Each structure stands twice: as structure tokens, then as C-alpha cells.
Amino acid sequence: MPGPADRTRGGVALVTGGGRRVGRAISESLAASGLAVAVHYGRSREAAEATAASLREAHGVPTWTFQADLAAPDEIGGLFERVRDVCGRLDVLVNSAASFDHAPLAAIDAPRWDRAQAVNLRAPHLCIREARELLAASAAAGGAAAVVNIADLSGVVPWRGYAHHGASKAGLLHLTRCAALELAPAIRVNAVVPGAILPPAGEPADSPAWRAAGERLPLRRTGDPADVGAAVVFLATASFVTGEVLFVDGGEHLHGSNKR
């Protein structure tokens, strides 16, 4: 039976939002496992290109960058056409790109609601749909044939000010299980739920607020983006795991809805 290294060797992973923050760490971990990496970006071209160059230099794997607005369904179809034509195959799809903003319930108008659902829920569904044939071919060739969706805790417990975001992420977790059921046995679909991994943009990692966030967790510390990357690699290569939701949150989900 092929081992994890056999399922990644010579394969290709596509990471949406793979050039920045946690997405970059996921791209890094997949490249370290031996996968060539296609880094998708929406607007962050420079970050995506820098990530791709870094992966090539550090790990000696082929890399590419692809642009698409995931809120536009037609662009998703075009993205996968380009991946097929340029990369020739696809073995792992990581739906990492996300829309994230704070708004109290009364301020969530239709456009804000629709944006969250379009990027965080509809886009992963359409990406999975567009990737099916490529992933089925990967399965037939003994490749990883895996989808990993990146959710977050707002889809599990309610957060004040994130109803629109949390609803989309809860939907993503349900989509994960539905897709795992429907696409088996050829394609596996799992999800990762990160917790306190990176401070909000602009907040230093040594800020008192961020340190306090870690001290509230059962493990008494915050995590690292590499923790999420390691979880993604595990789910991408664990051939008997599908429909699973893996928490990478230092035990934060054990607190229920009391944290926020």
C-alpha cells in the first residue's frame, strides 16, 4: 500500500489564498512534503509570487501562481482550466482563501452577508466541483486525491460580531461532510479548524492582548501557522481519513461559546 510520501511525490497541490498568513504556511508545509504547489491569490500578487519563489528555493519543487476572484463563479472555472493546462494534474485542493470582517448583527446588510457566503462557502463548493475530474484522475494514479477545507471556530461556536462569517464557516463544515460522503471512495474531503494561530493584522505577536489570548487556552499558549500546515499535510496524506474535522486550536473549542 502506498505510504504518505508516495502519495505526495510528483503531485500538485492548489492552495487558494496560499500566498499570505496561514495560507503561506500551508503552501510551505505542502512543498516540504514534496508536492509542487500552485499558489492562488485574489489581489495579493506580490505576496503570492514571493511565496512561490521561496518554495522553489527552499524545497526544489515546481511552483506556479494563479489569480482569480473567488467571489466570481466564472473565474473559478477559468482557474481550474489554467491549473489543468499549466500543471497537468491536481492531487490536493486546499480551500484556504476567506473573507473575514467584524460587524454587529444590525450592520450585516445583504452585500456583506453575500460576500461572506460567496467567498467562504460557495467558492469552496465550486472549487471542489471543478476539481473533481482532476482529483479522480489522481486517485486512479495512486495520488493523494484530497480536499482540505480551512474553517474556523466561528463555525462551531457563536462569536459576537461575526454572524455572517460564522454562518459561512458552519456551512463549510457541513459541506465538508457532504462532499466526503458523495465523493468517496475516490476523493477524500476533510477540514481543519484553526484557533489562535496569528494575531489580527497589525497586532504584534508579543502584544499583551495576544499573550492573554494564549493564556486562556487549555494549552496556555497560542499556536503557529506551521501547526495548521502540518494538519493539512496529515489530512492530505492520511488515506483512511475522510469527513473529519481536525481542531488545531490549543483546546479552545473545549470552552464552548464563553470565550467571545
N, C-alpha and C positions, 0 to 999 in steps of 0.2 A: 504494500500500500504506500502511495507517495506520502512523504513527510512534508512538514511546513516549508522547508527550503525548496523542495521540488515544486511546490505549488506557486512559489513566487519567482523562481528562476526563469528569466526570459519573459516574464509577464509585464503587463502595463496596468497602472492604476491611474484613475482620474479623480482628482480631489477638487471639488467645487470650493471656491474661496480658499484655495490652497496656498496662497502667497503671503498671508498675514496671520499674526497671532496664533491661535490654536491650529488653524488650517496649515500654517507653515510647519508646525511641529509634526502634524500628521504626515505631511509630504516628506519631511526629513526621516521619520521612522520607516515609512514605506520604502524609501530609497535605500536606507540602511539594510532592509531585509532583502534587497536585490531586485526590487521592482523598478522598472522605468516609470517615470511619473509625468503625467500631463497635469499641469497646474492651471486651473481655470481662474479667471478673475472677471469682475464686472467693471470696476473703474480703476483698480489699483494696479495698473500695468507695470510701473516701475518695481513695485514690491514683488509681483509675480515673476518678472524677469530676473530679479536679483535672487529669488529663491531657486528658480530653475538653474541658474548658473552655479549657485552654491552646491546644489545637489550633484551636479555633474562633476564638480571639482572634488567634492568630499567622498563621493561614492562610486564615481566612474560609470554611472548609469545614464542612458539617454533621458532627456527631459524635453518637454515642449510647454508652450503657453498657449492658451486659448481664451478668447474673450467672448462673453455672451451676457446679455441681460436676462437673468433667470426669471424676472417678472414678466417677460415677453415669451409666450409659448412658442412662437415661430422660431425664436432664436435658440431655443433648446434643441429643436430638431436639427437646426443647422450645426450646432455644437457637436452633436454626435456624428453627423455626417463627416465633419472635419476630423474628428478623432479617428473614425474608421479609415478615412483616406490617408491620413498622415501617420498614424501609429500602427495601423494594420490589425490591431486586436485590442481587446479590453478584458481584463481579468478581475479588476477590483474597482468598484464605484464607491466613492465616499461623498455623501451629501453633507458637506460641512458649511457651505455658504448660508448666511442667515441675516435677516433683518431684525434689529433689536433696538427698541427705544422705550422710554418710560412715558406713560400717560395715564392719568386717573380715568376711571370709567367714563365720566361725563365728557372727557375730552377726546374719546376714541370715536371719531367720525367715520363715515363709510370709507373714504380713501385710506385712512390709517389702518383700519381693520383689513381692508382688501390687500394692502401692501404686505402685511404680516402673513396673511394666508397664502398669497401668491408666491412669496419667496420661501417661506418656511415649510409649507405643506404641499401646495400644488406643484412647485418646481421639483422637489424630490420625487413625487409621483411620476411626473413627466420624464424625469431623468431615468428612473427605473424602467419605465415603459420603453423609452428609446434605446436603452442599453440591453434589453432582453436578448436580442439575437446575438450580439457580441458576447455576452456573458454565457449564453448557452453554448456557443462555439468554444469558449474557454473550458467549460465543463467537459465537453466532448474530448478535448485535447488534454485533459488531466490538470487544467489550471485551477486557480482559486475559485472563480465564478462566485464572487461575493459582493454584497452590498452592505455598507455600514452607514447608517444614518446617525448624525450628531444631533441629539436633542438637548434638553437641559432640565433642571429641576422645576422650572415654572410649569412644565407639562405634567408634573407629578403632584406637586403641592401648590396651593394658590399663593401668588405674590401680589402684594398691593401695587397697583400701578402698572401691571403687566398682563391684564386680562386678555388683550388681543394677542400678545406674544405667547402666553401660556396656552391659550386655546389652540394655536397653530402647532405648538410642540406636543401637546397631548394628542392631537390628530396625527402627528408624525409617528408617535409611538404606536398608535393603533394601526397606521399604515404599515409599519414595520412588521407587525404580526400577520396582518392580512397578506402582505406580499410574500412573507416567508411561507405561509400555507399554500398560496396559489402557485408560487414559482418552484417549490420543491418537486422532485428531488434534485433538479439540475443546479438551481441557483439558491444560495443561502442569503438570508437577509437578517441583519441584527442591528442593534442600536447601542450607542454609548451616551450616557448621561453625565457630563462633566459637572463638577461643582465649583468650588473656589480655586480656580486654576490661574487666572490672570486678574489683576486689579482692573477696574474700569479705565478706559483710555484716558491718559493724562494723569492718573494717580500713581505715584511711585510704589514699587513693591515693598519698600520699607516704611510706608506710611503707618501711623498708629491705627487708622481705621482698618487697613488691610491685615495688619498683625492681629488685631482684635477679632477679625472675621475668622482667622485660622484658630485662634484660641477657643472659639465657641464650638468647634467641631470635635467629635469623639477622638480623632487622631491628633488634635491640638496643633494643627498646622495647616497651611494652605498647600495646594498641590503645585505641580509643574506641568507645562504643556506636554513635556515628554511622557508624562503619565497617560495622557489621552492618546498620544501616538502609539504607545505600547499596547494599549487596549485595542486600538484599531487593528494593529498588526495581528494580535491574537485572534480577533474575530474574523479577519480576512483569511486566516490560515487554518482555523480550527474546523476541520471538515465535518464534525458531528454536532455542530452547534448552529442552530437556526431559530429565529423568533425570540432571541434572547435580548434582554435589556441589561446592560452592564453599567453599574454606577461607579463612577470614578470621582468621588466627592468627599473622601475622608469620613464617610458615615453621615454626611449632612442629611440624607433622606430619612435617617432614623429619627430626626427631630420632628417629623411631620410638618405641619403648617405654621409652627410657632416662630420660626426664625425671622420672617419678613413681615 
